[in-house]
Amino acid sequence: MKKIIILIGNYGSGKTEIAINMALMASAQGKRTLAVDLDRINDYYRMSDQIKMLENKHISVVSPTFVGKGVSQTVMPAAVASAFDQDWDLVIFDVGGDPAGAISLARYHQDFAELAPEQLEVYDIVNVFRPMSETAEKIIKLKGDMEGFARQTVSGFVNNSNLMSYASADDLRRGYEVIKEASIISGIPVAHTTGRRECLEEFLSDGRDTKYIGIPIALDTYVRRN
């Protein structure tokens, strides 16, 4: 059965890095995988820079830039439709971290609505070091705004708290406490905790409540800053 994962969240929360890592892990397991990049504005963290690498790993990519392919944004709707029309095992939607990005997802609301409940996951990627995500209250407020624009309901939080090149296990520890509070207040579970392998391993060795960790995902770095 096809599985679709939507990644939403604040600008700079790490959605694209997680999308790439999830796609690579699925492809390595032999799954037919499609990555859909709906970030039409942000040229700072771009999946499009990794199209060749992803396709070499047998991952299909739909991107608003289609680097080197001469495909423009005007044909994006038809390309995105392949996520629903074709026989994929996993489709990952990387949604821009602003209202415009979320609204671009909303146009496919009816396609998502036709999926069985177990086919769709909507993850709110949270980095508590980004603006508007520093507290549980801010996380819940931003989540509600993004849900309204995207016309989707978040099914799980992802703790991706880090300070970029200065990332440490302490970042994940801080994220754990804040996102745990957001989970308790909202009733939304923590689906994953993600981070660089060494930081994640140190964090997990603390023995915190796995209910607020979810399934850990060690990330390799692919996204570069332009």
N, C-alpha and C positions, 0 to 999 in steps of 0.2 A: 504494500500500500504506500502511495506517495506520501511523503512527509514534507511539510512546508514550515520553515522557521523564519519569522520576521524579527529583525533586530532594529529596535528603535532606541532613542536616548538622546541625551544632550550632545551638543557639538563637542568633539574631542573626547568623547567617552570611550572610544576604542572599538566602535562597531565594525569598522572595516577590517581591522586586524583580526577580530574574532571571526568575522565572516570568512576570511581567507583561510584561517586555521581550521574552522569547521568543515569547509569545503574540501581541503586537502586530506583531512582525516577520513571523511566519508569516501572520497575517491580511492584512498589507499585500501579501504575495506571492500572495494569492488562495486561501490554504489554509483549509479548513474546520477551525476551531480550537476546542478545548474546554479550559478551565482548571479543574482540580479542586483545591479548597482543602481539605486534610485536617487543617488546624491547628484543633483544637477547643478549645484552651486559651488560646492566646496572643492577647490583645486589643491587644497593643502594636504589632505590625506586621501589618496585616490586609489581605488581598486584598478582603475584603468591602466596604471603603470605596471600592473602585474598580469595583464591579460595573457601575454605569451607564456609566462611561467605556468599559469593556471591551465591553459590549454595543453601545454606539454604534459601536464599531470592528468589529462583526460577530463578536465572540468570545462563545461561550456559557460560562457560569460555573456550577459546582456549588460551593456554599459552605455551611458548617454554620450560617450565620446568615441568608443570603438576605435581606439588608436590604430592607425594604419589600415583601417578597413573602409574608410569613406562612408560610414553609416552615420547619419545625423539624428538629432533628437526627434525629428519629424516622424521617424519610423519606429520610435521607441514603443508605442502602444502595441504594434503588431509583434515586435520582438518579445515584449513581456508576456503576451498572450501564450507564448510557447510554454511558459511555466505551468499553465493549466491544461493546455491542449496535448502536450507530449508526455511520453511515458518515462518520467524521472523517478528515481528513488528518493532524492532529497533536493529541495529547492530552498535556497537561502536568499532572502531579501534584505539588502543593506540599505536602510532608509536614512536620508539626510537628516542631520540633527537640527532641524528648524521646521517651522510650519509648512514651508514650501515643499520640503522633502516628504513630510507626513501626508500632505494633501495629494502628492503624486501617487501615494499608495492608495488613497481613498477611492480613486477612480476604478479600482479593481475590487471594490467592496462586494459586489454581487458574486464574483468568481470565488472569493474567499468564503462567502456565505454558503456556497454549494458544497464545500468540503465537509466531510464527517468531522465531528469535534476532535477526535483523536489524531486527525491529520495535521492540525494547525497548532503551532506554538508561537506566542508573541512575547519576546523577551525585551525587558527594559534594561539596557546596559548602563550601569551606574558607576561613575568614577567620582567619589565624594570630594575630590580635589578640584573638580570643575565648578564654575559658577552655577548657581541654582540647584546644586546637588549636595551641598555641604551638610544639610540636616535632613532628618526623616521627613519633616513637614515640607521642605522644599522639594524633596524627591517625589513625594506624593502629589504635590501641586503640579510639578512639571509632567509627571506621568499622566495626570488627568487632562492636561492641555494637549499632550501628544495623542492620547486616545481619541480626543474629540476631533482633531484634525485628520487623523489616520482612519477613523471609523473602525478601530479595532480595540479589543480589550486585552490588556497585559495579563499574561498567564504566569509570568515568573520574573523575578529580578535576577540580574547577573552582577556579581561584585567584581568589577574590573578596576578597582581603585589603585592608582599608581601615579607617581610623579615623574613620568617619562623616563629619561635616561638615569634618573636618580632613584628609580623604583627599588623598594625593599619590602621585606615581609611586614614591616611596621605599617606600610600603606594598606596592605590587605587587612591587617588587624584593625586599623581605623575604619576601613570600609565595612568590615564585619559588624562592628558595633552600631554604626549608623543604619546600615541596611537591615540588620536584625530588628531595630526599632521600627523602621518603615514597614517591614513584613508583619510585625505584631499589630501595628495600628491598622494596616490596610487588609490584612488577611491574605496577601499575595505571597506565595512561597518563594524562597530563594532557589532558583533552578541550578545555578552554576557559580563557582568562584574561579576566576581566570587570572593568569599572570605568568610571568617568566618562570621557567621550571624551578630554578633555585629558590626564588622568592616563595613560590607556591609550596614547595616541599618544606621549607622552614615554617611557614604559617601553619600548614597541616599538622606539623609535629607538636603543636601546642595542645591539641586535644580538645578543641572547641566543639560546641554542639553542631553535629553534622546537619541538623534541620536547617540551620542558617548558613550552611556552606553549599549544600547541593552537591552536584557532581563536579569535581575539580577538572579543569581543563588547562593543561600546560601550553603556553603559547610560544611559538617561534615568531621572530620579528621579520615582517615583510614590508610593512608600510613605511615609506620614507616621507620626510617633510620636504615640500617644495618651496 
